[in-house]
Amino acid sequence: MNKTELVSAIAEGAGLTKKQAEGALEVVLNSVISEAKAGSKTTIPGFGTFHPTKRAARMGVNPRTGEKRKIAASKGVRFAAGATFKDILNGRKPAPKAKKK
């Protein structure tokens, strides 16, 4: 599923226009990004948690040339699926039905 398909699913499931659904999705995504940038985690109960991470600087090797290079420190994010999400994936709970308006 790509972003356009996700926006369409949100619009249909929530009874919104595609423009409203896209706006809502942008707010959610920007909020998660802002919190991660600030070093805070974002938890969506039943879905999962986005954890910001830090990677220390390290030495790496170019596999083609064997040249050693310093790799700069960087930030990243990890996603940990919530218990409900895992249960649905593993068939222990039925997937929620989309609400139609």
N, C-alpha and C positions, 0 to 999 in steps of 0.2 A: 504494500500500500504506500503510495506516495502522498505528499502533502495535499494535492488537489483532491485525491480520493478521500483522505481523512476529513478535509473540510466538507465535502459532500455528505459524508456519513454523519458528521456532527450536525449539519444543517437539517438533514432528514430526521435524525433521532431526536433533536431538540426543538424541531418546528421553527427553525430560524432561516433567514435568507443565507445564501452562501457568503455574502459580504459580512453579515453579522457573525457567522460561524468562523470565518477567517480572522476577524478582529478578535474574537474570544480566544482562538487558538494562539494568535500572536501574543496576547497578554499573558497567557499561561507560559508559553515558551520563554518570553522575555523575563518573566518573574523567576523562572528556574535558573536561567543564565545569570541574572543579576545576583541571586543568592549564592550561586556557585562562585562567582567572581569575588564576592565578599567573604568567601570561606565558610559559608553556612550550608547545611544540607537542607534539602526540600523533601518532605515526606507526604505522599498521597496515600492515605490509608486504603488498604485493599489492592493497591496498584504497585507501589514500590517507593524507593528512596534514591535520590540523586546525591551522591557524596563527592565533594570536591577533593582532589588529590594533588600532591606535589611530587614531582620527580626531581631528584637531585641531579646536579651536573655529573657527567661521567665520561670516561674515555670509550670510544667506539672504534671499530676497525672497518674500513671500506673493504668489502669482500672481493672486489675486483683487483684492487691494487695492493691491498694489505696495509695501506697507509693508516696510521692512527690519527684520530681526530677527536677533539673535545666536543661533546654534545652538551649544549646549554641546559640549565635547569628549566623546567616547564611545569605548567599546571594542566590538569586534566579533570575528568569527571567519570565516576563509575555509577552504574545503576544496579541496584539490588532489588529484585522482584519481591513483592510482598507475599505473605502466606496465601491470601485468597487467589492472587494471580497464579502462583505455583500450583495450587490445588486445581484450578480450572485447566491449566496446561496438562496436568497429570491425570485428568479425568476423575478426580475425587469430588468435584462439585460441578454442577451444570453451568454453562456459560450464561450470563445474563441476557435476557431478550431485549432487543432494541425497542424502545417505546415509540409508537407512532401517534402523531397528533392529527 
